[in-house]
Amino acid sequence: MTVGDLVLCVWQPSCSGVLNDCVLPMEYVIKGEVGIIESIGPEEYPRYLIMFPQFGYTHHLSPNVFEVISEVG
């Protein structure tokens, strides 16, 4: 997997993050949606920042919850 790959999200997060020790509700249903890998975290703890342009939204996801559907070059 590399930056720019298209991915299909196969899991729905229940929250979008944490702010001031409070869980923020998820605004969008991203399960079943296509996104683009925007950045990749360190190898020892891989987290991928996935951009969902149809919502103007990005979300950090584990590689276990999305499938690559189109690889860049």
CHARMM internal coordinates of N, CA and C (Angstrom, degrees):
IC EDIT
DIST 1 N 1 CA 1.4480
DIST 1 CA 1 C 1.5219
ANGL 1 N 1 CA 1 C 108.47
DIST 1 C 2 N 1.3175
ANGL 1 CA 1 C 2 N 113.94
DIHE 1 N 1 CA 1 C 2 N 142.03
DIST 2 N 2 CA 1.4519
ANGL 1 C 2 N 2 CA 119.41
DIHE 1 CA 1 C 2 N 2 CA -179.00
DIST 2 CA 2 C 1.5360
ANGL 2 N 2 CA 2 C 110.33
DIHE 1 C 2 N 2 CA 2 C -144.79
DIST 2 C 3 N 1.3151
ANGL 2 CA 2 C 3 N 115.36
DIHE 2 N 2 CA 2 C 3 N 163.03
DIST 3 N 3 CA 1.4632
ANGL 2 C 3 N 3 CA 120.79
DIHE 2 CA 2 C 3 N 3 CA 177.90
DIST 3 CA 3 C 1.5302
ANGL 3 N 3 CA 3 C 108.73
DIHE 2 C 3 N 3 CA 3 C -57.72
DIST 3 C 4 N 1.3132
ANGL 3 CA 3 C 4 N 116.20
DIHE 3 N 3 CA 3 C 4 N 133.59
DIST 4 N 4 CA 1.4563
ANGL 3 C 4 N 4 CA 122.19
DIHE 3 CA 3 C 4 N 4 CA 179.63
DIST 4 CA 4 C 1.5172
ANGL 4 N 4 CA 4 C 114.18
DIHE 3 C 4 N 4 CA 4 C 100.66
DIST 4 C 5 N 1.3446
ANGL 4 CA 4 C 5 N 118.17
DIHE 4 N 4 CA 4 C 5 N -15.37
DIST 5 N 5 CA 1.4576
ANGL 4 C 5 N 5 CA 120.78
DIHE 4 CA 4 C 5 N 5 CA 177.12
DIST 5 CA 5 C 1.5261
ANGL 5 N 5 CA 5 C 110.30
DIHE 4 C 5 N 5 CA 5 C -63.69
DIST 5 C 6 N 1.3333
ANGL 5 CA 5 C 6 N 116.07
DIHE 5 N 5 CA 5 C 6 N 143.45
DIST 6 N 6 CA 1.4624
ANGL 5 C 6 N 6 CA 121.15
DIHE 5 CA 5 C 6 N 6 CA 172.52
DIST 6 CA 6 C 1.5139
ANGL 6 N 6 CA 6 C 108.68
DIHE 5 C 6 N 6 CA 6 C -85.93
DIST 6 C 7 N 1.3214
ANGL 6 CA 6 C 7 N 117.26
DIHE 6 N 6 CA 6 C 7 N 137.02
DIST 7 N 7 CA 1.4573
ANGL 6 C 7 N 7 CA 121.78
DIHE 6 CA 6 C 7 N 7 CA -178.52
DIST 7 CA 7 C 1.5284
ANGL 7 N 7 CA 7 C 110.15
DIHE 6 C 7 N 7 CA 7 C -131.01
DIST 7 C 8 N 1.3216
ANGL 7 CA 7 C 8 N 115.05
DIHE 7 N 7 CA 7 C 8 N 155.29
DIST 8 N 8 CA 1.4575
ANGL 7 C 8 N 8 CA 122.49
DIHE 7 CA 7 C 8 N 8 CA 175.04
DIST 8 CA 8 C 1.5210
ANGL 8 N 8 CA 8 C 107.66
DIHE 7 C 8 N 8 CA 8 C -111.75
DIST 8 C 9 N 1.3138
ANGL 8 CA 8 C 9 N 117.06
DIHE 8 N 8 CA 8 C 9 N 121.68
DIST 9 N 9 CA 1.4633
ANGL 8 C 9 N 9 CA 121.84
DIHE 8 CA 8 C 9 N 9 CA 179.28
DIST 9 CA 9 C 1.5283
ANGL 9 N 9 CA 9 C 108.69
DIHE 8 C 9 N 9 CA 9 C -76.39
DIST 9 C 10 N 1.3351
ANGL 9 CA 9 C 10 N 117.13
DIHE 9 N 9 CA 9 C 10 N 129.24
DIST 10 N 10 CA 1.4717
ANGL 9 C 10 N 10 CA 121.60
DIHE 9 CA 9 C 10 N 10 CA -178.14
DIST 10 CA 10 C 1.5322
ANGL 10 N 10 CA 10 C 112.28
DIHE 9 C 10 N 10 CA 10 C -115.10
DIST 10 C 11 N 1.3266
ANGL 10 CA 10 C 11 N 117.01
DIHE 10 N 10 CA 10 C 11 N 14.95
DIST 11 N 11 CA 1.4650
ANGL 10 C 11 N 11 CA 121.66
DIHE 10 CA 10 C 11 N 11 CA -178.43
DIST 11 CA 11 C 1.5224
ANGL 11 N 11 CA 11 C 108.69
DIHE 10 C 11 N 11 CA 11 C -147.38
DIST 11 C 12 N 1.3145
ANGL 11 CA 11 C 12 N 116.93
DIHE 11 N 11 CA 11 C 12 N 145.52
DIST 12 N 12 CA 1.4611
ANGL 11 C 12 N 12 CA 121.24
DIHE 11 CA 11 C 12 N 12 CA -179.65
DIST 12 CA 12 C 1.5264
ANGL 12 N 12 CA 12 C 110.39
DIHE 11 C 12 N 12 CA 12 C -106.68
DIST 12 C 13 N 1.3393
ANGL 12 CA 12 C 13 N 117.60
DIHE 12 N 12 CA 12 C 13 N 112.35
DIST 13 N 13 CA 1.4653
ANGL 12 C 13 N 13 CA 119.31
DIHE 12 CA 12 C 13 N 13 CA 174.09
DIST 13 CA 13 C 1.5241
ANGL 13 N 13 CA 13 C 110.57
DIHE 12 C 13 N 13 CA 13 C -65.33
DIST 13 C 14 N 1.3269
ANGL 13 CA 13 C 14 N 116.58
DIHE 13 N 13 CA 13 C 14 N 150.17
DIST 14 N 14 CA 1.4663
ANGL 13 C 14 N 14 CA 120.06
DIHE 13 CA 13 C 14 N 14 CA 179.07
DIST 14 CA 14 C 1.5210
ANGL 14 N 14 CA 14 C 111.85
DIHE 13 C 14 N 14 CA 14 C -93.70
DIST 14 C 15 N 1.3402
ANGL 14 CA 14 C 15 N 117.05
DIHE 14 N 14 CA 14 C 15 N -15.45
DIST 15 N 15 CA 1.4606
ANGL 14 C 15 N 15 CA 119.39
DIHE 14 CA 14 C 15 N 15 CA 178.58
DIST 15 CA 15 C 1.5242
ANGL 15 N 15 CA 15 C 109.68
DIHE 14 C 15 N 15 CA 15 C -139.71
DIST 15 C 16 N 1.3200
ANGL 15 CA 15 C 16 N 115.26
DIHE 15 N 15 CA 15 C 16 N 158.67
DIST 16 N 16 CA 1.4641
ANGL 15 C 16 N 16 CA 119.79
DIHE 15 CA 15 C 16 N 16 CA -179.52
DIST 16 CA 16 C 1.5204
ANGL 16 N 16 CA 16 C 112.22
DIHE 15 C 16 N 16 CA 16 C -96.40
DIST 16 C 17 N 1.3134
ANGL 16 CA 16 C 17 N 117.63
DIHE 16 N 16 CA 16 C 17 N -12.39
DIST 17 N 17 CA 1.4573
ANGL 16 C 17 N 17 CA 121.37
DIHE 16 CA 16 C 17 N 17 CA 179.51
DIST 17 CA 17 C 1.5126
ANGL 17 N 17 CA 17 C 111.45
DIHE 16 C 17 N 17 CA 17 C 158.31
DIST 17 C 18 N 1.3395
ANGL 17 CA 17 C 18 N 114.73
DIHE 17 N 17 CA 17 C 18 N -167.02
DIST 18 N 18 CA 1.4733
ANGL 17 C 18 N 18 CA 121.25
DIHE 17 CA 17 C 18 N 18 CA -179.50
DIST 18 CA 18 C 1.5239
ANGL 18 N 18 CA 18 C 107.75
DIHE 17 C 18 N 18 CA 18 C -129.50
DIST 18 C 19 N 1.3177
ANGL 18 CA 18 C 19 N 116.40
DIHE 18 N 18 CA 18 C 19 N 134.47
DIST 19 N 19 CA 1.4544
ANGL 18 C 19 N 19 CA 122.28
DIHE 18 CA 18 C 19 N 19 CA 177.65
DIST 19 CA 19 C 1.5194
ANGL 19 N 19 CA 19 C 108.16
DIHE 18 C 19 N 19 CA 19 C -136.51
DIST 19 C 20 N 1.3311
ANGL 19 CA 19 C 20 N 116.69
DIHE 19 N 19 CA 19 C 20 N 124.48
DIST 20 N 20 CA 1.4740
ANGL 19 C 20 N 20 CA 121.94
DIHE 19 CA 19 C 20 N 20 CA -179.43
DIST 20 CA 20 C 1.5253
ANGL 20 N 20 CA 20 C 111.27
DIHE 19 C 20 N 20 CA 20 C 52.82
DIST 20 C 21 N 1.3259
ANGL 20 CA 20 C 21 N 116.46
DIHE 20 N 20 CA 20 C 21 N 45.93
DIST 21 N 21 CA 1.4678
ANGL 20 C 21 N 21 CA 123.67
DIHE 20 CA 20 C 21 N 21 CA 179.47
DIST 21 CA 21 C 1.5272
ANGL 21 N 21 CA 21 C 114.06
DIHE 20 C 21 N 21 CA 21 C 63.36
DIST 21 C 22 N 1.3214
ANGL 21 CA 21 C 22 N 117.47
DIHE 21 N 21 CA 21 C 22 N 18.68
DIST 22 N 22 CA 1.4627
ANGL 21 C 22 N 22 CA 121.74
DIHE 21 CA 21 C 22 N 22 CA 177.45
DIST 22 CA 22 C 1.5279
ANGL 22 N 22 CA 22 C 109.66
DIHE 21 C 22 N 22 CA 22 C -118.69
DIST 22 C 23 N 1.3111
ANGL 22 CA 22 C 23 N 116.02
DIHE 22 N 22 CA 22 C 23 N 136.06
DIST 23 N 23 CA 1.4536
ANGL 22 C 23 N 23 CA 121.33
DIHE 22 CA 22 C 23 N 23 CA 177.49
DIST 23 CA 23 C 1.5309
ANGL 23 N 23 CA 23 C 109.31
DIHE 22 C 23 N 23 CA 23 C -76.17
DIST 23 C 24 N 1.3249
ANGL 23 CA 23 C 24 N 115.48
DIHE 23 N 23 CA 23 C 24 N 132.46
DIST 24 N 24 CA 1.4636
ANGL 23 C 24 N 24 CA 120.70
DIHE 23 CA 23 C 24 N 24 CA 179.48
DIST 24 CA 24 C 1.5177
ANGL 24 N 24 CA 24 C 109.18
DIHE 23 C 24 N 24 CA 24 C -96.18
DIST 24 C 25 N 1.3215
ANGL 24 CA 24 C 25 N 117.93
DIHE 24 N 24 CA 24 C 25 N 131.25
DIST 25 N 25 CA 1.4621
ANGL 24 C 25 N 25 CA 119.93
DIHE 24 CA 24 C 25 N 25 CA -179.28
DIST 25 CA 25 C 1.5333
ANGL 25 N 25 CA 25 C 111.38
DIHE 24 C 25 N 25 CA 25 C -66.98
DIST 25 C 26 N 1.3063
ANGL 25 CA 25 C 26 N 115.63
DIHE 25 N 25 CA 25 C 26 N 152.30
DIST 26 N 26 CA 1.4523
ANGL 25 C 26 N 26 CA 122.19
DIHE 25 CA 25 C 26 N 26 CA 178.15
DIST 26 CA 26 C 1.5237
ANGL 26 N 26 CA 26 C 109.02
DIHE 25 C 26 N 26 CA 26 C -76.03
DIST 26 C 27 N 1.3337
ANGL 26 CA 26 C 27 N 116.72
DIHE 26 N 26 CA 26 C 27 N 127.04
DIST 27 N 27 CA 1.4617
ANGL 26 C 27 N 27 CA 120.84
DIHE 26 CA 26 C 27 N 27 CA -178.27
DIST 27 CA 27 C 1.5234
ANGL 27 N 27 CA 27 C 112.98
DIHE 26 C 27 N 27 CA 27 C -84.74
DIST 27 C 28 N 1.3291
ANGL 27 CA 27 C 28 N 116.93
DIHE 27 N 27 CA 27 C 28 N -26.05
DIST 28 N 28 CA 1.4645
ANGL 27 C 28 N 28 CA 120.94
DIHE 27 CA 27 C 28 N 28 CA -171.55
DIST 28 CA 28 C 1.5197
ANGL 28 N 28 CA 28 C 111.33
DIHE 27 C 28 N 28 CA 28 C -124.19
DIST 28 C 29 N 1.3075
ANGL 28 CA 28 C 29 N 115.71
DIHE 28 N 28 CA 28 C 29 N 151.22
DIST 29 N 29 CA 1.4656
ANGL 28 C 29 N 29 CA 121.35
DIHE 28 CA 28 C 29 N 29 CA 170.88
DIST 29 CA 29 C 1.5226
ANGL 29 N 29 CA 29 C 105.52
DIHE 28 C 29 N 29 CA 29 C -92.16
DIST 29 C 30 N 1.3530
ANGL 29 CA 29 C 30 N 116.05
DIHE 29 N 29 CA 29 C 30 N 109.32
DIST 30 N 30 CA 1.4586
ANGL 29 C 30 N 30 CA 119.95
DIHE 29 CA 29 C 30 N 30 CA -178.04
DIST 30 CA 30 C 1.5269
ANGL 30 N 30 CA 30 C 112.62
DIHE 29 C 30 N 30 CA 30 C -103.18
DIST 30 C 31 N 1.3272
ANGL 30 CA 30 C 31 N 117.29
DIHE 30 N 30 CA 30 C 31 N -10.83
DIST 31 N 31 CA 1.4582
ANGL 30 C 31 N 31 CA 119.53
DIHE 30 CA 30 C 31 N 31 CA 175.71
DIST 31 CA 31 C 1.5292
ANGL 31 N 31 CA 31 C 108.37
DIHE 30 C 31 N 31 CA 31 C -63.00
DIST 31 C 32 N 1.3340
ANGL 31 CA 31 C 32 N 115.80
DIHE 31 N 31 CA 31 C 32 N 128.37
DIST 32 N 32 CA 1.4510
ANGL 31 C 32 N 32 CA 120.79
DIHE 31 CA 31 C 32 N 32 CA -178.52
DIST 32 CA 32 C 1.5233
ANGL 32 N 32 CA 32 C 113.79
DIHE 31 C 32 N 32 CA 32 C 87.61
DIST 32 C 33 N 1.3341
ANGL 32 CA 32 C 33 N 116.49
DIHE 32 N 32 CA 32 C 33 N -1.83
DIST 33 N 33 CA 1.4642
ANGL 32 C 33 N 33 CA 120.86
DIHE 32 CA 32 C 33 N 33 CA -179.54
DIST 33 CA 33 C 1.5270
ANGL 33 N 33 CA 33 C 111.08
DIHE 32 C 33 N 33 CA 33 C -97.02
DIST 33 C 34 N 1.3197
ANGL 33 CA 33 C 34 N 115.42
DIHE 33 N 33 CA 33 C 34 N 152.86
DIST 34 N 34 CA 1.4634
ANGL 33 C 34 N 34 CA 122.33
DIHE 33 CA 33 C 34 N 34 CA 177.76
DIST 34 CA 34 C 1.5190
ANGL 34 N 34 CA 34 C 108.45
DIHE 33 C 34 N 34 CA 34 C -93.04
DIST 34 C 35 N 1.3398
ANGL 34 CA 34 C 35 N 115.23
DIHE 34 N 34 CA 34 C 35 N 137.22
DIST 35 N 35 CA 1.4550
ANGL 34 C 35 N 35 CA 121.62
DIHE 34 CA 34 C 35 N 35 CA 176.81
DIST 35 CA 35 C 1.5175
ANGL 35 N 35 CA 35 C 110.35
DIHE 34 C 35 N 35 CA 35 C -134.65
DIST 35 C 36 N 1.3101
ANGL 35 CA 35 C 36 N 115.74
DIHE 35 N 35 CA 35 C 36 N 178.36
DIST 36 N 36 CA 1.4621
ANGL 35 C 36 N 36 CA 123.16
DIHE 35 CA 35 C 36 N 36 CA -178.79
DIST 36 CA 36 C 1.5259
ANGL 36 N 36 CA 36 C 108.24
DIHE 35 C 36 N 36 CA 36 C -125.15
DIST 36 C 37 N 1.3428
ANGL 36 CA 36 C 37 N 116.95
DIHE 36 N 36 CA 36 C 37 N 131.55
DIST 37 N 37 CA 1.4629
ANGL 36 C 37 N 37 CA 119.92
DIHE 36 CA 36 C 37 N 37 CA 176.43
DIST 37 CA 37 C 1.5223
ANGL 37 N 37 CA 37 C 108.35
DIHE 36 C 37 N 37 CA 37 C -67.80
DIST 37 C 38 N 1.3277
ANGL 37 CA 37 C 38 N 115.62
DIHE 37 N 37 CA 37 C 38 N 119.93
DIST 38 N 38 CA 1.4618
ANGL 37 C 38 N 38 CA 121.97
DIHE 37 CA 37 C 38 N 38 CA -178.00
DIST 38 CA 38 C 1.5254
ANGL 38 N 38 CA 38 C 111.85
DIHE 37 C 38 N 38 CA 38 C -97.10
DIST 38 C 39 N 1.3329
ANGL 38 CA 38 C 39 N 116.81
DIHE 38 N 38 CA 38 C 39 N -37.23
DIST 39 N 39 CA 1.4663
ANGL 38 C 39 N 39 CA 120.99
DIHE 38 CA 38 C 39 N 39 CA 176.48
DIST 39 CA 39 C 1.5191
ANGL 39 N 39 CA 39 C 109.23
DIHE 38 C 39 N 39 CA 39 C -157.79
DIST 39 C 40 N 1.3414
ANGL 39 CA 39 C 40 N 115.13
DIHE 39 N 39 CA 39 C 40 N 161.51
DIST 40 N 40 CA 1.4608
ANGL 39 C 40 N 40 CA 121.85
DIHE 39 CA 39 C 40 N 40 CA -176.84
DIST 40 CA 40 C 1.5150
ANGL 40 N 40 CA 40 C 108.54
DIHE 39 C 40 N 40 CA 40 C -127.25
DIST 40 C 41 N 1.3407
ANGL 40 CA 40 C 41 N 116.39
DIHE 40 N 40 CA 40 C 41 N 132.33
DIST 41 N 41 CA 1.4605
ANGL 40 C 41 N 41 CA 121.76
DIHE 40 CA 40 C 41 N 41 CA 179.49
DIST 41 CA 41 C 1.5185
ANGL 41 N 41 CA 41 C 112.00
DIHE 40 C 41 N 41 CA 41 C -76.93
DIST 41 C 42 N 1.3267
ANGL 41 CA 41 C 42 N 117.54
DIHE 41 N 41 CA 41 C 42 N -175.89
DIST 42 N 42 CA 1.4679
ANGL 41 C 42 N 42 CA 122.21
DIHE 41 CA 41 C 42 N 42 CA -177.37
DIST 42 CA 42 C 1.5329
ANGL 42 N 42 CA 42 C 112.58
DIHE 41 C 42 N 42 CA 42 C -65.02
DIST 42 C 43 N 1.3364
ANGL 42 CA 42 C 43 N 116.02
DIHE 42 N 42 CA 42 C 43 N 151.33
DIST 43 N 43 CA 1.4685
ANGL 42 C 43 N 43 CA 121.59
DIHE 42 CA 42 C 43 N 43 CA -177.42
DIST 43 CA 43 C 1.5191
ANGL 43 N 43 CA 43 C 113.54
DIHE 42 C 43 N 43 CA 43 C -57.44
DIST 43 C 44 N 1.3375
ANGL 43 CA 43 C 44 N 117.51
DIHE 43 N 43 CA 43 C 44 N -36.89
DIST 44 N 44 CA 1.4651
ANGL 43 C 44 N 44 CA 119.86
DIHE 43 CA 43 C 44 N 44 CA -176.50
DIST 44 CA 44 C 1.5245
ANGL 44 N 44 CA 44 C 112.45
DIHE 43 C 44 N 44 CA 44 C -69.62
DIST 44 C 45 N 1.3235
ANGL 44 CA 44 C 45 N 116.92
DIHE 44 N 44 CA 44 C 45 N -19.76
DIST 45 N 45 CA 1.4675
ANGL 44 C 45 N 45 CA 120.98
DIHE 44 CA 44 C 45 N 45 CA 177.58
DIST 45 CA 45 C 1.5252
ANGL 45 N 45 CA 45 C 108.13
DIHE 44 C 45 N 45 CA 45 C -147.56
DIST 45 C 46 N 1.3350
ANGL 45 CA 45 C 46 N 116.40
DIHE 45 N 45 CA 45 C 46 N 72.87
DIST 46 N 46 CA 1.4735
ANGL 45 C 46 N 46 CA 118.46
DIHE 45 CA 45 C 46 N 46 CA -173.73
DIST 46 CA 46 C 1.5239
ANGL 46 N 46 CA 46 C 112.94
DIHE 45 C 46 N 46 CA 46 C -68.21
DIST 46 C 47 N 1.3030
ANGL 46 CA 46 C 47 N 114.66
DIHE 46 N 46 CA 46 C 47 N 120.38
DIST 47 N 47 CA 1.4638
ANGL 46 C 47 N 47 CA 122.51
DIHE 46 CA 46 C 47 N 47 CA 171.68
DIST 47 CA 47 C 1.5092
ANGL 47 N 47 CA 47 C 105.97
DIHE 46 C 47 N 47 CA 47 C -129.40
DIST 47 C 48 N 1.2859
ANGL 47 CA 47 C 48 N 115.87
DIHE 47 N 47 CA 47 C 48 N 137.53
DIST 48 N 48 CA 1.4487
ANGL 47 C 48 N 48 CA 121.41
DIHE 47 CA 47 C 48 N 48 CA -176.13
DIST 48 CA 48 C 1.5192
ANGL 48 N 48 CA 48 C 109.04
DIHE 47 C 48 N 48 CA 48 C -112.03
DIST 48 C 49 N 1.3305
ANGL 48 CA 48 C 49 N 115.73
DIHE 48 N 48 CA 48 C 49 N 132.06
DIST 49 N 49 CA 1.4547
ANGL 48 C 49 N 49 CA 119.82
DIHE 48 CA 48 C 49 N 49 CA 174.54
DIST 49 CA 49 C 1.5238
ANGL 49 N 49 CA 49 C 106.18
DIHE 48 C 49 N 49 CA 49 C -89.32
DIST 49 C 50 N 1.3227
ANGL 49 CA 49 C 50 N 115.99
DIHE 49 N 49 CA 49 C 50 N 114.59
DIST 50 N 50 CA 1.4595
ANGL 49 C 50 N 50 CA 122.05
DIHE 49 CA 49 C 50 N 50 CA -176.66
DIST 50 CA 50 C 1.5247
ANGL 50 N 50 CA 50 C 108.72
DIHE 49 C 50 N 50 CA 50 C -107.06
DIST 50 C 51 N 1.3198
ANGL 50 CA 50 C 51 N 115.56
DIHE 50 N 50 CA 50 C 51 N 128.96
DIST 51 N 51 CA 1.4575
ANGL 50 C 51 N 51 CA 120.98
DIHE 50 CA 50 C 51 N 51 CA 177.57
DIST 51 CA 51 C 1.5233
ANGL 51 N 51 CA 51 C 108.42
DIHE 50 C 51 N 51 CA 51 C -97.30
DIST 51 C 52 N 1.3108
ANGL 51 CA 51 C 52 N 115.81
DIHE 51 N 51 CA 51 C 52 N 130.73
DIST 52 N 52 CA 1.4595
ANGL 51 C 52 N 52 CA 122.86
DIHE 51 CA 51 C 52 N 52 CA 175.19
DIST 52 CA 52 C 1.5266
ANGL 52 N 52 CA 52 C 106.60
DIHE 51 C 52 N 52 CA 52 C -111.07
DIST 52 C 53 N 1.3566
ANGL 52 CA 52 C 53 N 116.84
DIHE 52 N 52 CA 52 C 53 N 87.91
DIST 53 N 53 CA 1.4689
ANGL 52 C 53 N 53 CA 120.36
DIHE 52 CA 52 C 53 N 53 CA -172.49
DIST 53 CA 53 C 1.5226
ANGL 53 N 53 CA 53 C 114.04
DIHE 52 C 53 N 53 CA 53 C -62.05
DIST 53 C 54 N 1.3322
ANGL 53 CA 53 C 54 N 118.14
DIHE 53 N 53 CA 53 C 54 N -25.63
DIST 54 N 54 CA 1.4560
ANGL 53 C 54 N 54 CA 120.76
DIHE 53 CA 53 C 54 N 54 CA 179.58
DIST 54 CA 54 C 1.5274
ANGL 54 N 54 CA 54 C 111.42
DIHE 53 C 54 N 54 CA 54 C -64.67
DIST 54 C 55 N 1.3568
ANGL 54 CA 54 C 55 N 116.72
DIHE 54 N 54 CA 54 C 55 N -20.43
DIST 55 N 55 CA 1.4665
ANGL 54 C 55 N 55 CA 121.39
DIHE 54 CA 54 C 55 N 55 CA 178.44
DIST 55 CA 55 C 1.5279
ANGL 55 N 55 CA 55 C 112.11
DIHE 54 C 55 N 55 CA 55 C -111.56
DIST 55 C 56 N 1.3389
ANGL 55 CA 55 C 56 N 117.33
DIHE 55 N 55 CA 55 C 56 N -11.47
DIST 56 N 56 CA 1.4637
ANGL 55 C 56 N 56 CA 120.18
DIHE 55 CA 55 C 56 N 56 CA -172.42
DIST 56 CA 56 C 1.5179
ANGL 56 N 56 CA 56 C 110.40
DIHE 55 C 56 N 56 CA 56 C 66.40
DIST 56 C 57 N 1.3454
ANGL 56 CA 56 C 57 N 116.63
DIHE 56 N 56 CA 56 C 57 N 39.71
DIST 57 N 57 CA 1.4633
ANGL 56 C 57 N 57 CA 123.04
DIHE 56 CA 56 C 57 N 57 CA -169.82
DIST 57 CA 57 C 1.5210
ANGL 57 N 57 CA 57 C 110.17
DIHE 56 C 57 N 57 CA 57 C -133.76
DIST 57 C 58 N 1.3374
ANGL 57 CA 57 C 58 N 117.24
DIHE 57 N 57 CA 57 C 58 N 142.25
DIST 58 N 58 CA 1.4668
ANGL 57 C 58 N 58 CA 121.92
DIHE 57 CA 57 C 58 N 58 CA 172.49
DIST 58 CA 58 C 1.5222
ANGL 58 N 58 CA 58 C 109.10
DIHE 57 C 58 N 58 CA 58 C -121.67
DIST 58 C 59 N 1.3324
ANGL 58 CA 58 C 59 N 115.64
DIHE 58 N 58 CA 58 C 59 N 150.81
DIST 59 N 59 CA 1.4572
ANGL 58 C 59 N 59 CA 120.85
DIHE 58 CA 58 C 59 N 59 CA -178.58
DIST 59 CA 59 C 1.5197
ANGL 59 N 59 CA 59 C 109.05
DIHE 58 C 59 N 59 CA 59 C -148.51
DIST 59 C 60 N 1.3342
ANGL 59 CA 59 C 60 N 117.42
DIHE 59 N 59 CA 59 C 60 N 137.66
DIST 60 N 60 CA 1.4579
ANGL 59 C 60 N 60 CA 121.41
DIHE 59 CA 59 C 60 N 60 CA 174.62
DIST 60 CA 60 C 1.5285
ANGL 60 N 60 CA 60 C 108.75
DIHE 59 C 60 N 60 CA 60 C -78.93
DIST 60 C 61 N 1.3396
ANGL 60 CA 60 C 61 N 116.06
DIHE 60 N 60 CA 60 C 61 N 130.24
DIST 61 N 61 CA 1.4598
ANGL 60 C 61 N 61 CA 120.97
DIHE 60 CA 60 C 61 N 61 CA -180.00
DIST 61 CA 61 C 1.5262
ANGL 61 N 61 CA 61 C 111.14
DIHE 60 C 61 N 61 CA 61 C -134.36
DIST 61 C 62 N 1.3135
ANGL 61 CA 61 C 62 N 115.07
DIHE 61 N 61 CA 61 C 62 N 149.38
DIST 62 N 62 CA 1.4631
ANGL 61 C 62 N 62 CA 122.50
DIHE 61 CA 61 C 62 N 62 CA 171.59
DIST 62 CA 62 C 1.5297
ANGL 62 N 62 CA 62 C 108.05
DIHE 61 C 62 N 62 CA 62 C -75.12
DIST 62 C 63 N 1.3393
ANGL 62 CA 62 C 63 N 117.86
DIHE 62 N 62 CA 62 C 63 N 149.33
DIST 63 N 63 CA 1.4646
ANGL 62 C 63 N 63 CA 119.35
DIHE 62 CA 62 C 63 N 63 CA 178.18
DIST 63 CA 63 C 1.5315
ANGL 63 N 63 CA 63 C 113.29
DIHE 62 C 63 N 63 CA 63 C -64.70
DIST 63 C 64 N 1.3130
ANGL 63 CA 63 C 64 N 118.25
DIHE 63 N 63 CA 63 C 64 N -10.42
DIST 64 N 64 CA 1.4708
ANGL 63 C 64 N 64 CA 121.82
DIHE 63 CA 63 C 64 N 64 CA 178.99
DIST 64 CA 64 C 1.5172
ANGL 64 N 64 CA 64 C 112.87
DIHE 63 C 64 N 64 CA 64 C -77.02
DIST 64 C 65 N 1.3334
ANGL 64 CA 64 C 65 N 118.16
DIHE 64 N 64 CA 64 C 65 N -11.67
DIST 65 N 65 CA 1.4643
ANGL 64 C 65 N 65 CA 119.64
DIHE 64 CA 64 C 65 N 65 CA -172.68
DIST 65 CA 65 C 1.5233
ANGL 65 N 65 CA 65 C 113.71
DIHE 64 C 65 N 65 CA 65 C -114.58
DIST 65 C 66 N 1.3362
ANGL 65 CA 65 C 66 N 116.39
DIHE 65 N 65 CA 65 C 66 N 13.02
DIST 66 N 66 CA 1.4563
ANGL 65 C 66 N 66 CA 119.37
DIHE 65 CA 65 C 66 N 66 CA 173.34
DIST 66 CA 66 C 1.5189
ANGL 66 N 66 CA 66 C 109.86
DIHE 65 C 66 N 66 CA 66 C -145.72
DIST 66 C 67 N 1.3348
ANGL 66 CA 66 C 67 N 115.15
DIHE 66 N 66 CA 66 C 67 N 158.62
DIST 67 N 67 CA 1.4547
ANGL 66 C 67 N 67 CA 122.58
DIHE 66 CA 66 C 67 N 67 CA 179.41
DIST 67 CA 67 C 1.5188
ANGL 67 N 67 CA 67 C 108.41
DIHE 66 C 67 N 67 CA 67 C -120.51
DIST 67 C 68 N 1.3434
ANGL 67 CA 67 C 68 N 116.58
DIHE 67 N 67 CA 67 C 68 N 136.24
DIST 68 N 68 CA 1.4615
ANGL 67 C 68 N 68 CA 120.49
DIHE 67 CA 67 C 68 N 68 CA 175.54
DIST 68 CA 68 C 1.5343
ANGL 68 N 68 CA 68 C 107.67
DIHE 67 C 68 N 68 CA 68 C -73.52
DIST 68 C 69 N 1.3294
ANGL 68 CA 68 C 69 N 116.56
DIHE 68 N 68 CA 68 C 69 N 128.23
DIST 69 N 69 CA 1.4613
ANGL 68 C 69 N 69 CA 119.58
DIHE 68 CA 68 C 69 N 69 CA 179.33
DIST 69 CA 69 C 1.5329
ANGL 69 N 69 CA 69 C 111.87
DIHE 68 C 69 N 69 CA 69 C -113.38
DIST 69 C 70 N 1.3447
ANGL 69 CA 69 C 70 N 116.70
DIHE 69 N 69 CA 69 C 70 N -14.93
DIST 70 N 70 CA 1.4652
ANGL 69 C 70 N 70 CA 120.36
DIHE 69 CA 69 C 70 N 70 CA 177.52
DIST 70 CA 70 C 1.5153
ANGL 70 N 70 CA 70 C 108.12
DIHE 69 C 70 N 70 CA 70 C -157.25
DIST 70 C 71 N 1.3416
ANGL 70 CA 70 C 71 N 116.10
DIHE 70 N 70 CA 70 C 71 N 119.74
DIST 71 N 71 CA 1.4697
ANGL 70 C 71 N 71 CA 120.66
DIHE 70 CA 70 C 71 N 71 CA -178.43
DIST 71 CA 71 C 1.5158
ANGL 71 N 71 CA 71 C 110.87
DIHE 70 C 71 N 71 CA 71 C -94.86
DIST 71 C 72 N 1.3352
ANGL 71 CA 71 C 72 N 115.37
DIHE 71 N 71 CA 71 C 72 N 144.82
DIST 72 N 72 CA 1.4679
ANGL 71 C 72 N 72 CA 121.83
DIHE 71 CA 71 C 72 N 72 CA 175.49
DIST 72 CA 72 C 1.5154
ANGL 72 N 72 CA 72 C 108.07
DIHE 71 C 72 N 72 CA 72 C -77.60
DIST 72 C 73 N 1.3391
ANGL 72 CA 72 C 73 N 116.67
DIHE 72 N 72 CA 72 C 73 N 131.40
DIST 73 N 73 CA 1.4555
ANGL 72 C 73 N 73 CA 126.28
DIHE 72 CA 72 C 73 N 73 CA 175.59
DIST 73 CA 73 C 1.4474
ANGL 73 N 73 CA 73 C 114.84
DIHE 72 C 73 N 73 CA 73 C 22.44
END
COOR INIT
IC SEED 1 N 1 CA 1 C
IC BUILD
